[in-house]
Amino acid sequence: MSFNLILVTQPAYRSRASHETLEAIMSLALFDIEHKVVFFEQGLTWLTADQRSTKSKSIEKQLNALPMYDSEELYYVAEHQEAIIGKNKVNSLVEPINLETLSTWFKQAKHVEVF
């Protein structure tokens, strides 16, 4: 099984970078490139509900649209949840993984892209 691994490490609403990351993920899906997206450390800030940005599109709405683009393998590192977002509820489309699983995926991935 060959796939691209996308690691989202930057916080949500970090200028235009957040939307460029989403566009890259959607492009992989549109071209039928197998991929997994992992929200890591500060990247978990993308996953909390009811985010509001006064200057840009809602990341929450765009994340919820990813399955329509066949981008369904969305994960976050469970060990980071409490330190980064506390008890806040995580988007229901994203599944928890542990660091051991992520390490295995790093070894299996055809390409790794860090945003």
Buried (B, 14 or more C-beta within 10 A) or exposed (E): EEBBBBBBBBBBBEEEEBBEBBEBBBEBBEEEBBBBBBBBBBBBBBBBEEBEEEEEEBBBEBBEEBEEBBBBBBBBBBBBBEEBBEEEEBBEBBEEBEEEBBEEBEEEBEEEBEB
